[in-house]
């Protein structure tokens, strides 16, 4: 466990868009991804309006002032307009005036008095404004380099360093999208006088990758609760979760190999351990490869050729499009996580076997590690699988262009490379790309985690369509391995036995 470290910052100006009501800052939904029957790819983000752009400018100014250790300047008129009404006293003025009118009409002083009280409340609600918080925020984590699945305790402390009291303050921490809150809410509601502080704790479950906390959202209200203001408070905090890569056993590589010695059997005769053929003796052939039995029977010299075993060039391609973030249920591991874990096992196993291995991602974001070998390359591969943005635990918001990706991928592929394609096959795009890559001379083996379920009619239809894609690939000469409840090495071993018959 590393020493807890925190980051302190004073934020005195608004830094987030308005609209943070009592229910506007809920604890984030940290589910891994959509279910398997939701596979539509999202489009690009909508353009930002002038007000949103101005708010981002105000946020940058506020964060810069906080980083310099001083409160930011007083909010401008545009910033003041971010203050919104909560509608807590909605209709009180109308009801009060109606009571006054009714009291005058029926000559009842009690109704007039009740209406006057209501008018007073309405005036009181409109008189104040939501305060702008000046808070010093410190966030510490119990472990900055946890292993996947470990629970990390997060402690947040916020102190009111301003001169004005905060009668109604709600703090919602910016938990990274890839982390799930395992215990305790990542929020607190309180009131703070000047110099007072509040502390709250929660626990997150570590997941593969680098995770940075987003700014905390502070929602302040006036004493009447009629107006509220949302402010972003930045306290930089990050954890790095890098899993260990375990070898997954021998993988069923195909015959496309390099000229270097390795472990993949070929149809080329030469030095090896398995008999291939005999030929006429040539001057210079080693004596240990002469067929002395034939020499004794016929008197002729012949040389025994053995089946050569050579190394292969392999690229591990992981499907990380939005549709691949599918899971059998909201709390289950996504297909992307299962694919990355399996790719890590394959990476270690192939390197141990003497093959040259690279990594790529079928994703809107670029990810490419050229095939290589050695200890330095092993470390790069481990880092790529753990921290590459294209393989993040949550999908990217960018649009995916299949044709552009395929052209770039083909330019990068070495001529002698074969592809191990990790994809859940939840749509036709993955199957089409596998066929096109294989048709261009790069032998493809599809390794498919099963994220489907059978609880609803839609899920059963998705399961049927996925199985049809697997059958279509196999009938087209492309090897395909799928695994669900069984582990990846068990599924590969069963497929290898089936292919060797």
TIROFI-79603 format. One record per residue (C-alpha): residue number from 1; y, x, z. Coordinates in nm, 3 decimals. Each point is the difference from the previous one (the first is absolute). Example, Ala and Ser with C-alpha at 12.3 -4.5 7.8 and 13.67 -1.06 7.14 Angstrom:
 num       Y       X       Z
   1  -0.450   1.230   0.780
   2   0.344   0.137  -0.066
//
This chain:
 num       Y       X       Z
   1   0.000   0.000   0.000
   2   0.335   0.140  -0.094
   3   0.307  -0.020   0.219
   4   0.184  -0.327  -0.050
   5   0.320   0.049  -0.188
   6   0.271  -0.252  -0.063
   7   0.313  -0.028  -0.206
   8   0.324  -0.141   0.141
   9   0.275  -0.157  -0.198
  10   0.307  -0.209   0.080
  11   0.069  -0.274  -0.250
  12   0.325  -0.188   0.031
  13   0.034  -0.185  -0.329
  14  -0.203  -0.257  -0.185
  15  -0.271   0.154  -0.214
  16  -0.218  -0.286  -0.113
  17   0.040  -0.326  -0.184
  18   0.072  -0.311   0.203
  19  -0.239  -0.282   0.067
  20  -0.195   0.139   0.297
  21  -0.048  -0.311   0.208
  22  -0.236  -0.033   0.291
  23  -0.288  -0.039  -0.237
  24   0.135   0.225  -0.276
  25  -0.132   0.323   0.149
  26  -0.365  -0.069   0.073
  27  -0.255   0.265   0.064
  28  -0.089   0.124  -0.344
  29  -0.314  -0.119  -0.171
  30  -0.214   0.314  -0.018
  31  -0.299  -0.144  -0.176
  32  -0.160   0.249  -0.239
  33   0.043  -0.197  -0.317
  34  -0.067  -0.318  -0.193
  35  -0.340  -0.163  -0.016
  36  -0.218   0.061  -0.300
  37   0.094  -0.320  -0.178
  38   0.368   0.100  -0.009
  39   0.024   0.269  -0.265
  40   0.328  -0.063  -0.187
  41   0.218   0.306  -0.049
  42   0.361  -0.042   0.107
  43   0.300   0.067  -0.216
  44   0.298   0.220   0.064
  45   0.259  -0.069   0.267
  46   0.288  -0.235  -0.079
  47   0.343   0.163  -0.044
  48   0.212   0.020   0.311
  49   0.309  -0.211   0.041
  50   0.347   0.140   0.071
  51  -0.019  -0.108   0.364
  52  -0.341   0.167   0.048
  53   0.128   0.323  -0.155
  54   0.302  -0.009   0.230
  55  -0.228  -0.053   0.300
  56  -0.208   0.305  -0.095
  57   0.324   0.203  -0.024
  58   0.100  -0.116   0.347
  59  -0.344   0.093   0.132
  60   0.027   0.352  -0.139
  61   0.345   0.043   0.157
  62  -0.122  -0.129   0.336
  63  -0.307   0.229  -0.001
  64   0.214   0.302  -0.092
  65   0.237  -0.067   0.290
  66  -0.295  -0.044   0.234
  67  -0.155   0.327  -0.111
  68   0.326   0.177   0.076
  69  -0.027  -0.121   0.360
  70   0.297  -0.238  -0.004
  71   0.033  -0.375  -0.033
  72   0.084  -0.119  -0.348
  73   0.338  -0.146  -0.091
  74   0.082  -0.361   0.075
  75  -0.163  -0.247  -0.240
  76   0.202  -0.095  -0.306
  77   0.072  -0.355  -0.112
  78  -0.301   0.012  -0.231
  79  -0.217   0.113   0.290
  80   0.134  -0.277   0.220
  81  -0.111  -0.253  -0.259
  82  -0.358   0.105   0.062
  83   0.020  -0.185   0.329
  84  -0.181  -0.331  -0.046
  85  -0.023  -0.325   0.189
  86  -0.321  -0.088   0.183
  87   0.059  -0.377  -0.027
  88  -0.077  -0.030   0.369
  89   0.300  -0.231   0.049
  90  -0.036  -0.170  -0.336
  91   0.128  -0.359   0.016
  92   0.144   0.023   0.350
  93   0.359  -0.040  -0.123
  94  -0.084  -0.305  -0.210
  95  -0.195  -0.163   0.281
  96   0.281   0.068   0.246
  97   0.265  -0.150  -0.227
  98  -0.225  -0.300  -0.062
  99  -0.026  -0.055   0.377
 100   0.377   0.025   0.038
 101   0.052  -0.251  -0.278
 102  -0.260  -0.236   0.140
 103   0.154   0.026   0.349
 104   0.345  -0.084  -0.135
 105  -0.142  -0.290  -0.200
 106  -0.184  -0.159   0.292
 107   0.253   0.122   0.256
 108  -0.254   0.196   0.205
 109   0.148   0.306   0.168
 110  -0.340   0.148   0.077
 111  -0.081   0.028  -0.370
 112   0.338   0.158  -0.070
 113  -0.059   0.250   0.283
 114  -0.351   0.085  -0.129
 115   0.140   0.049  -0.348
 116   0.275   0.225   0.134
 117  -0.261   0.217   0.171
 118  -0.186   0.027  -0.330
 119   0.319   0.099  -0.179
 120   0.051   0.270   0.261
 121  -0.348   0.139  -0.064
 122   0.067   0.000  -0.375
 123   0.325   0.192   0.048
 124  -0.174   0.245   0.234
 125  -0.277   0.062  -0.255
 126   0.252   0.079  -0.274
 127   0.225   0.219   0.213
 128  -0.209   0.318   0.028
 129  -0.176   0.234  -0.240
 130  -0.321   0.199   0.017
 131   0.061   0.348   0.145
 132  -0.067   0.315  -0.200
 133  -0.255   0.202   0.201
 134   0.050   0.365   0.081
 135  -0.346   0.114   0.102
 136  -0.171   0.335   0.052
 137  -0.360  -0.041  -0.114
 138  -0.285   0.235   0.085
 139  -0.353  -0.046  -0.137
 140  -0.295   0.218   0.109
 141  -0.364  -0.001  -0.110
 142  -0.299   0.117   0.200
 143  -0.155   0.192  -0.292
 144   0.173   0.124  -0.315
 145  -0.323   0.101  -0.179
 146  -0.265  -0.259   0.086
 147  -0.332  -0.052  -0.174
 148  -0.057  -0.318  -0.200
 149  -0.078  -0.287   0.234
 150   0.157   0.160   0.308
 151   0.241  -0.207   0.205
 152   0.351   0.144   0.037
 153   0.228  -0.114   0.282
 154   0.362  -0.052  -0.103
 155   0.278  -0.009   0.261
 156   0.347  -0.123  -0.096
 157   0.311   0.026   0.219
 158   0.337  -0.150  -0.089
 159   0.314   0.062   0.209
 160   0.329  -0.184  -0.033
 161   0.248   0.288  -0.033
 162   0.286  -0.228  -0.100
 163   0.265  -0.160   0.221
 164  -0.089  -0.363  -0.074
 165  -0.291  -0.189   0.155
 166  -0.273  -0.139  -0.225
 167  -0.085  -0.345   0.141
 168  -0.276  -0.072  -0.251
 169  -0.180   0.295  -0.161
 170  -0.325  -0.002  -0.200
 171  -0.155   0.329  -0.117
 172  -0.270   0.009  -0.270
 173  -0.149   0.342  -0.071
 174  -0.059   0.114  -0.359
 175  -0.376   0.056   0.008
 176  -0.117   0.180  -0.318
 177  -0.165  -0.234  -0.250
 178  -0.328   0.193   0.007
 179  -0.049  -0.027   0.377
 180  -0.134  -0.302   0.187
 181   0.128  -0.092   0.346
 182  -0.311   0.001   0.221
 183   0.154  -0.089   0.336
 184   0.331  -0.137   0.122
 185   0.283  -0.141  -0.210
 186   0.229   0.252  -0.171
 187   0.307  -0.191   0.121
 188   0.194  -0.099   0.308
 189   0.269  -0.255   0.096
 190   0.247   0.084   0.276
 191   0.364   0.027   0.108
 192   0.169   0.334   0.062
 193   0.317   0.081   0.187
 194   0.181   0.328  -0.082
 195  -0.212   0.296   0.110
 196  -0.319  -0.206   0.040
 197  -0.319   0.071  -0.195
 198  -0.320  -0.179  -0.095
 199  -0.341   0.152  -0.074
 200  -0.302  -0.157  -0.169
 201  -0.335   0.134  -0.118
 202  -0.262  -0.095  -0.256
 203  -0.307   0.157  -0.162
 204  -0.069   0.056  -0.369
 205  -0.329   0.089  -0.165
 206   0.025   0.316  -0.213
 207  -0.084  -0.018  -0.369
 208  -0.030   0.267  -0.267
 209   0.328   0.142  -0.127
 210   0.349   0.100   0.113
 211   0.183  -0.284   0.174
 212   0.373  -0.015   0.075
 213   0.155  -0.267   0.218
 214   0.262  -0.221  -0.159
 215   0.332  -0.063   0.179
 216  -0.018  -0.228   0.299
 217   0.172  -0.337  -0.043
 218   0.236  -0.110   0.279
 219   0.103  -0.368  -0.004
 220   0.293  -0.081   0.229
 221   0.145  -0.341   0.083
 222   0.312  -0.114   0.177
 223  -0.018  -0.162   0.343
 224  -0.024  -0.348  -0.151
 225  -0.273   0.107  -0.241
 226   0.194  -0.150  -0.291
 227   0.053   0.324  -0.199
 228  -0.232   0.292  -0.056
 229   0.014   0.341  -0.166
 230  -0.281   0.228  -0.126
 231   0.039   0.378   0.027
 232  -0.236   0.281  -0.107
 233  -0.052   0.280   0.253
 234  -0.162   0.312  -0.138
 235  -0.218   0.222   0.219
 236  -0.205   0.226  -0.232
 237  -0.366   0.005   0.104
 238  -0.311   0.087  -0.199
 239  -0.371   0.065   0.042
 240  -0.241   0.174  -0.240
 241  -0.359  -0.125  -0.012
 242  -0.225   0.225  -0.209
 243  -0.373  -0.079   0.001
 244  -0.269   0.264  -0.023
 245  -0.190  -0.002  -0.330
 246  -0.376  -0.025   0.045
 247  -0.243   0.080  -0.279
 248  -0.180  -0.305  -0.136
 249  -0.310   0.165  -0.141
 250  -0.088   0.072  -0.363
 251   0.187  -0.213  -0.253
 252  -0.150  -0.119  -0.328
 253   0.201   0.206  -0.248
 254  -0.063  -0.037  -0.371
 255  -0.077   0.266  -0.262
 256   0.354   0.106  -0.092
 257   0.025   0.349   0.152
 258   0.185   0.330  -0.020
 259  -0.143   0.340  -0.098
 260  -0.012   0.111   0.363
 261  -0.307  -0.008   0.218
 262  -0.033  -0.300   0.230
 263  -0.240  -0.275   0.102
 264   0.005  -0.248  -0.290
 265  -0.318   0.023  -0.216
 266   0.065   0.036  -0.374
 267  -0.202  -0.004  -0.322
 268   0.090   0.365  -0.061
 269  -0.268   0.264   0.043
 270   0.074   0.316   0.191
 271  -0.009   0.115   0.360
 272  -0.102  -0.270   0.246
 273  -0.283  -0.127   0.218
 274  -0.152  -0.279  -0.218
 275  -0.215   0.062  -0.311
 276   0.175  -0.090  -0.328
 277  -0.185   0.157  -0.298
 278  -0.154   0.318  -0.143
 279   0.121   0.204  -0.298
 280  -0.080   0.323  -0.180
 281   0.064   0.321   0.187
 282   0.328   0.173  -0.079
 283   0.087   0.358   0.073
 284   0.177   0.020   0.333
 285  -0.161  -0.308   0.161
 286  -0.073   0.065   0.368
 287  -0.361   0.080   0.079
 288  -0.018  -0.267   0.273
 289   0.052  -0.274  -0.260
 290  -0.280   0.113  -0.236
 291  -0.294  -0.244  -0.016
 292  -0.274   0.246   0.095
 293  -0.269  -0.268  -0.001
 294   0.066  -0.071  -0.367
 295   0.008   0.373  -0.066
 296  -0.347   0.031   0.156
 297  -0.139  -0.295  -0.201
 298   0.152   0.065  -0.343
 299   0.148   0.347   0.015
 300   0.344  -0.138  -0.096
 301   0.314   0.060   0.198
 302   0.209  -0.309   0.090
 303   0.285  -0.064   0.238
 304   0.024  -0.291   0.244
 305   0.333  -0.181   0.010
 306   0.104  -0.190   0.311
 307   0.234  -0.295   0.019
 308   0.346   0.126   0.086
 309   0.201  -0.157   0.282
 310   0.374   0.013  -0.053
 311   0.308  -0.113   0.186
 312   0.201  -0.306  -0.095
 313   0.368  -0.084  -0.017
 314   0.053  -0.330   0.181
 315   0.310  -0.213   0.057
 316  -0.011  -0.253   0.281
 317   0.204  -0.301  -0.112
 318   0.095  -0.250   0.274
 319   0.120  -0.349  -0.093
 320   0.311  -0.057   0.217
 321   0.172  -0.282  -0.186
 322   0.119  -0.297   0.203
 323  -0.302  -0.206  -0.104
 324  -0.235   0.269   0.139
 325   0.131  -0.057   0.354
 326  -0.255  -0.276   0.042
 327  -0.211  -0.070   0.307
 328  -0.271  -0.246   0.098
 329   0.224  -0.131   0.279
 330   0.353   0.078   0.125
 331  -0.122   0.235   0.275
 332  -0.256   0.189  -0.211
 333   0.044   0.339  -0.164
 334   0.156  -0.022  -0.347
 335  -0.182   0.118  -0.310
 336   0.256   0.278  -0.042
 337  -0.078   0.137   0.346
 338  -0.374  -0.015  -0.074
 339   0.056   0.174  -0.335
 340   0.211   0.278   0.152
 341  -0.261   0.060   0.271
 342  -0.278   0.016  -0.259
 343   0.209   0.227  -0.223
 344   0.044   0.236   0.295
 345  -0.375   0.023   0.045
 346  -0.050   0.056  -0.371
 347   0.271   0.267  -0.008
 348  -0.169   0.204   0.273
 349  -0.348  -0.043  -0.145
 350   0.105   0.106  -0.350
 351   0.191   0.305   0.123
 352  -0.300   0.105   0.210
 353  -0.215  -0.028  -0.315
 354   0.222   0.241  -0.194
 355   0.172  -0.259  -0.221
 356   0.368  -0.008  -0.088
 357   0.156  -0.319   0.138
 358   0.335  -0.174  -0.053
 359   0.160  -0.317   0.135
 360   0.202  -0.273  -0.174
 361   0.117  -0.351   0.085
 362   0.016  -0.313  -0.212
 363   0.333  -0.100   0.147
 364   0.365  -0.066  -0.087
 365   0.078   0.324   0.185
 366  -0.105   0.337  -0.139
 367  -0.288   0.186   0.163
 368  -0.176   0.295  -0.166
 369  -0.188   0.300   0.140
 370  -0.143   0.213  -0.284
 371  -0.370   0.089   0.026
 372  -0.063   0.314   0.198
 373  -0.219   0.163   0.262
 374   0.022   0.220   0.306
 375   0.127  -0.042   0.353
 376   0.366  -0.031  -0.097
 377  -0.084  -0.275  -0.248
 378  -0.208  -0.175   0.266
 379   0.303  -0.009   0.231
 380   0.219  -0.140  -0.280
 381  -0.253  -0.270  -0.075
 382  -0.023  -0.098   0.365
 383   0.378  -0.026   0.020
 384   0.021  -0.200  -0.323
 385  -0.252  -0.259   0.113
 386   0.164  -0.030   0.341
 387   0.371  -0.004  -0.080
 388   0.062  -0.071  -0.370
 389   0.243  -0.295  -0.030
 390  -0.206  -0.139  -0.288
 391  -0.298  -0.036   0.237
 392   0.196  -0.148   0.291
 393  -0.169  -0.261   0.222
 394   0.241  -0.263  -0.138
 395   0.068  -0.072  -0.369
 396   0.303   0.121  -0.190
 397   0.268  -0.247  -0.111
 398   0.046   0.174  -0.335
 399  -0.127  -0.151  -0.325
 400  -0.316   0.148  -0.157
 401  -0.005   0.074  -0.374
 402  -0.358   0.044  -0.116
 403   0.065   0.156  -0.343
 404   0.248   0.258   0.130
 405  -0.235   0.095   0.283
 406  -0.297   0.041  -0.233
 407   0.189   0.225  -0.244
 408   0.118   0.226   0.281
 409  -0.346   0.010   0.159
 410  -0.169   0.095  -0.328
 411   0.247   0.284  -0.059
 412  -0.079   0.142   0.341
 413  -0.380  -0.026  -0.017
 414  -0.179   0.325  -0.095
 415  -0.218  -0.037  -0.309
 416  -0.324   0.056   0.197
 417   0.090  -0.229   0.292
 418  -0.197  -0.303   0.109
 419   0.146  -0.275   0.218
 420  -0.124  -0.161   0.321
 421   0.198  -0.326   0.006
 422   0.034  -0.163   0.343
 423   0.104  -0.363  -0.051
 424  -0.089  -0.341   0.149
 425  -0.004  -0.152  -0.352
 426   0.192  -0.308   0.110
 427   0.163  -0.039  -0.343
 428  -0.066   0.081  -0.365
 429   0.254   0.284  -0.013
 430  -0.224   0.242   0.192
 431  -0.304  -0.077  -0.218
 432   0.205   0.040  -0.321
 433   0.138   0.336   0.110
 434  -0.349   0.124   0.090
 435  -0.123  -0.085  -0.351
 436   0.299   0.162  -0.170
 437  -0.027   0.324   0.200
 438  -0.374   0.016  -0.070
 439   0.059  -0.067  -0.372
 440   0.231   0.303  -0.021
 441  -0.283   0.234   0.096
 442   0.046   0.019   0.378
 443  -0.319  -0.136   0.155
 444   0.083  -0.259   0.265
 445  -0.192  -0.105   0.308
 446   0.139  -0.305   0.180
 447  -0.030  -0.001   0.380
 448   0.098  -0.343   0.128
 449   0.049  -0.115   0.360
 450  -0.064  -0.372   0.037
 451   0.301  -0.180   0.159
 452  -0.112  -0.352  -0.090
 453  -0.102  -0.286   0.226
 454  -0.174  -0.335  -0.053
 455   0.179  -0.224   0.248
 456   0.195  -0.206  -0.254
 457  -0.046  -0.115  -0.358
 458   0.267   0.244  -0.117
 459  -0.167   0.292   0.177
 460  -0.339  -0.088  -0.150
 461   0.157  -0.014  -0.344
 462   0.156   0.345   0.056
 463  -0.340   0.136   0.108
 464  -0.166  -0.140  -0.314
 465   0.268   0.147  -0.229
 466  -0.030   0.342   0.166
 467  -0.379   0.002  -0.050
 468   0.048  -0.091  -0.365
 469   0.229   0.301  -0.044
 470  -0.262   0.227   0.155
 471  -0.269  -0.138  -0.234
 472   0.229   0.046  -0.300
 473   0.071   0.364   0.090
 474  -0.368   0.080   0.050
 475  -0.098  -0.165  -0.327
 476   0.264   0.216  -0.171
 477  -0.161   0.322   0.125
 478   0.234   0.065   0.293
 479  -0.165   0.076   0.330
 480   0.116  -0.220   0.289
 481  -0.070   0.021   0.372
 482   0.115  -0.264   0.249
 483  -0.014  -0.005   0.374
 484   0.091  -0.252   0.267
 485  -0.175  -0.007   0.335
 486  -0.191   0.320  -0.085
 487   0.183   0.329   0.026
 488   0.116   0.184  -0.311
 489  -0.259   0.284   0.023
 490  -0.284  -0.252   0.039
 491   0.113  -0.191  -0.309
 492   0.030   0.320  -0.203
 493  -0.345   0.120   0.105
 494  -0.156  -0.334  -0.101
 495   0.176   0.010  -0.338
 496  -0.111   0.359  -0.062
 497  -0.363  -0.091   0.060
 498   0.034  -0.293  -0.240
 499   0.156   0.212  -0.276
 500  -0.260   0.278   0.035
 501  -0.293  -0.232  -0.075
//
